[in-house]
Amino acid sequence: MIRTAIVGYGLAGRFFHAYLVSRTDGLKLTAIASRDPERRAQAKRDWSVDTCETLTDLLADDDIQLIILATPHHTHASLAIEAMEAGRHVVVDKVMCMSAAEAESMIAVSRRRGVMLSVFHNRRWDWGYLTVRQAVEDGLLGDPFLVERAVHRFRASRGWRTSRAESGGLLYDWGAHLIDQGLQLLSARPVAVHCKGHKHRWEGDIEDHVTCTLYFEDGAEYRMEISNLSHISKPHWYVLGTRGSLVKNGLDPQEDWMKKGMIESAEEAPEDRVRVAVERDGEAVEMTLDPVNGSWVDYYCNIAAVLDRGEELAVKPEEMLDLMKVLDAATESLESGRVVSLS
């Protein structure tokens, strides 16, 4: 059993990481660190584990092998480096860090110390993403040339997520997931990015609504729209290909079921299933696809397999460096209003 500890016990630490680790054979949650005494007390009630205030406190226990960081984004690089320098394997909640330069420093320490570094991109196991990917790989759509993504809500960000210095803004939250899925889905190299933000209502200095388009070497476009100002949502996926089109409404169902402690029972509403229209014999034929049911638990199953049996890492830090380069360019585009090239 790989003795595992979590730093941070807010939404991510409590409802995502602790829960998913508890469902993973080969990992044993043994300690949780939080500066908040109420959260430490909650962690002890929830999991009957040791608690302490800081990562430094956790590292005093030589038996802990894996550190999971569920802390504000701007702390990821420094905490990950501290843990890796102490010889511990590290999982960082998305987003990896605040810049490509920080990502390079983290990767360098991981290699020098010979420890694993990964980033929690659970949404590679989203049902919608896996179903869309299967449709593309099966050639149902031909060559996809336009992918539109939308995450629309009407609510303010909370706490540290309202601070650009601490969170990076909407693109470093949901945007990190969408960018990662786009880089995985489209085979060509991204060459440029253009972003625009809107600030109209909520407190804090992050945008309330952001649009971002990735341009790929083969001419494909990947357009993202993340909004905290939308009363009516757009489809979560809309894809145009040379032979067909695809649409999907609704977010992945796993989160709601996970918060009930029943992720294995997740179900997708029939109206949220992927719908495809393809050309056959000169006519458009419509169909609804059965979902490809991933499991967010599989992220941590892979981590356990990497550390126990040396299997290949599913979410590699080098992939996250590529993502951070996109986010660097996206931030520059937000500030300048220009299309920014990716070197």
N, C-alpha and C positions, 0 to 999 in steps of 0.2 A: 504494500500500500504506500502510495506517495503522499507523505504528510504535507498538507496544503494549508496556507493561511491567506486571508483576504485583508487588504488595507482599504478601509472605507465601508460604511454600512448604511448608505443611503439607498435610493431606489435600485441602482445597479448592483451594489453589493448584496443587498438583502434578497431582492426578488429575482435577480438574474443569476449572479455568480454562486452564491451560497446554495440556492436551490438546485442549479444544474450540476454543481459538484456533488451534491448529495445523491444525484441520480446516476453518477458515473462510477462504474466498477474500476478499481485501481487507484482512485483518489480518496483521501480521507481528510475531511475538513477538521482541523485541530485548533485553529486560533483565528481570531478576528481582531483587528486594530481599528479604533476610532477615537478621535479626540473628544467626541460627544459622550458624556457619561450615560445619558439616557439610551443612546444607540448601543453602547457596550452592554448595558443591562438587557436590552431587547435581544441582542445577539446571543447572550448566555441563555436567555429563556428559550429562544428559537432552536438552538443547536447544541446546547450543553457543552460549549467549548471554552477554552481559555480566552480571555480578552486582555487587551492592553491599549495604550494610547497611540503608539507610533510604530512605523516600520522599524526603526532602530531597536525598539523593544522586542519586536518579533525576531529580528536577526540574532538576538542573544540566545535563542533556542536553536542549537545546532541540528536538531532533528528535523526542522522544517526544510523541505526541499523545494517547494514551489510557492512563489508569491504571486498573488493576483492583485492588481492595482485597480481599484474602483473609486478613484479620487478625481478631483477636478482636472481638466485637460492640461492645464499649465504646469501641473506637478508631475506628469507622467515621466518625462525624460529624467529628471533628477532622481526620482524615487526608483525608477527601473535601473538606473546606473548604480545607485547605492546597493540595491539588492543583488545585481549581477556581480559587482565587485566583491560582494560577500560570498560569491559562489552559488547563488540560488538561481534556479530557473524562474522565468518571469512570463506571466500573461498580463498584458495591458488592455484595459477596456478601450474600445474605440473612443476617440480617435487616437492614433499612436502617440502623437505629441503635437507640438505647435508649428513645426517647420521641418523641411527636409534636412537642414543642418543638424537639428536635434536627432532626427531619425538616423542619420549617418553616425553620430556619436554613439547612440544606443547599439547599433549593429556592430560597431567596432569593439565595444566592450564585450558584447556577447561572444564574438569570435575570439577575442584575446583570452577571455576567461573560460571558454569552452562550455557555455551554458546556453540553454534554449531560450529564445525570445519569440513570442508570438503576440498577435493582437486579436482581441475578441471581436471577430466579424461573424457573429451568429447568423446574420441575415443572408449568408451564402447558403443557408439551409432553409430559407423561406420557401414556402410551397409555390408562391407565385413566381419567384425568380427561377426555381428549378423547373417549373412547367414551361415558362417562356424559353428557357435555355434548351429544354428538350425539343420544343417546337422548332427552334432555329436549327439545332443540330440535325433534326430529321428532315430539314429542307422544306417544311410546310410553307414558309414565307418566301422562299428564294433567298436573295441577299438582302438583309435588313439595311435600309439606308436612313431611316429616321426612327429614333426611339425617344418617346416622351415619358417622363416620370413625374408624378405629383404626389406630394404628401401635404394635404390641406387640413388645417384645423383652425378653430377660433378659440385661442387661449394664449395667455402670456407664458413665456418661459419663466422659470423660477430659480431663485437663489443665485448661485454662481454662474448659472447658464445665461443670465442676463448681462454678464460682463464680458466684453470682447477680450480683455486681457486674460481672463481666466478660462473662457470657453472657446473663443475663436468665432462664435456666431453660429447661425443655422447650418452653414456649410460644413462645420466641424462636428455637427451632431448628426441629424438625419442625412445631411449631404455626404458625409463620409461613407455611409452605407450605400447610397445611390451611386457614388463615383466608383466604389469598389465593384459593385455589380456590373456597371457599365464596362469597366476595364476587363472584367472576366468574360462578359458576354460577347463583346465585339473584338474581332481578331486583329484588326489593323492597329497601327500605332497612333495614339492621340498626338496632334500637332499644335493645337491652339485651344484657348479657352476664353469665353467672354461671359461676364457676370454683371448683374445689376441688382442693387438692393433698394428696398423701400422702407422708410421709417415713418410711421403715422400715429401709432397709438400706445404701445406698451412701454413700461418703464425699462430702464437699462439702456446701454449704448449699442446693442446688437440690432440688426435689421428685423423688421416684422415680417418681411416677405422678400424672398430672393429668387432670382432666376439665373441659371447658369447653363451654358451650352459648351459641350466638348466637341471639337471638330477632329475627325480622324483622317488619316493619310489616304484612305480609299474614298473619301467624300462623305462618309456616313456622319450623321449628327446625333448627338445624345443630349437631349434637353431636359433639364431638371427644374422643378418649381417647388419650393418649400415655403409654406405660408402658415403664419399664426393669425391670419386675418380673414380666413375663408369660412363662410357659413355653408357653402355648397361645394362639395369636393369634385375635382376632376377624377377621371380614371387613374388608378395607381400605375398602370402600364398602358401605353398605346404604341404599337409598332407597325410601321409600314415596311414591307419588303417588295422585292421585284415580282413576287408571285402571289402575295397574300397580305392580309392585315390581321392584327390581333389587338384585343382590348381586355383589360382586367380591372375590375373595381375592388375596392376594399384592401385593407392591410392584412398581413399574415395573421391567422387565428391563434398562433401559439401563445402570444403574450397574455391574452385574457385567461386562457386555461392554465397557464403557468402560475399566475397570481392566485388561482384557486387551488394550487397544488396538484393539478391534474393535467400536466402537459401532454401525457400520453393519450388523453381523451379528446384532444383538439379536433374540431370539425370546421370545415369551411362552408359558409352559407352558399347554397346553390347559385344565388344571383351574383356571387363574387367569383365564380369560376372563370377561367380563361376562355374567351370566345374567339374563334378564328374564322375568317372568310378567305377561302383560297379559290384560285381559278382552276377549273377542270373542264376540259373539252370546250373551252370558250365561255364557260358560265361560272358565276360565283356560287360556291357551295359553303354554307355556314355550318359550323360544328362547335360543340362545347367540349373542352378537354377535361378528362379526369385529372385531378391534381397529382403532381409528384410530391409525395408527402415526405419532406425532410424532417429532421428533428434537431433542435438547438442543442440537445444533449450530445449530439455527435461531434460538436466542436471539442468538448472536453474528453470524449472518448478518444479522439485523435491525440489530444495532449497526453493522455495516459499511455497510449500506444507508442508515442514517440519516446517518452521517458522510460517506459518499461521494456520495449522491444526494439527500439531504434527505427520505428516506421517513419515514413516521410511526413513532414509537417504540412498540414493542410493550408494554413494561413502563414505564409513565409514573411519574415521581416523585409526582405528585398522587394516583395510586392507592395508592402506598406510604404516603402521609400518612394516607389513610383506614385502612389496615391498622394503622398505628402508633396511631391513636386507639382502635382496638379493643384493641390490646395494652395501652395505658394503662389502659383500663377493666378488662381482664382481670386485670391486676396488682392493681388496687384491689380487685377482687372476691376474688382469692386471699387478700389480706391481711385483708379485712373479713368475708368470708363472705356478703356481701350481693349481690343482683342490682344491677348498676350500669347506669344509663341512659347511652346514647350521645347526646350533644348534636348 
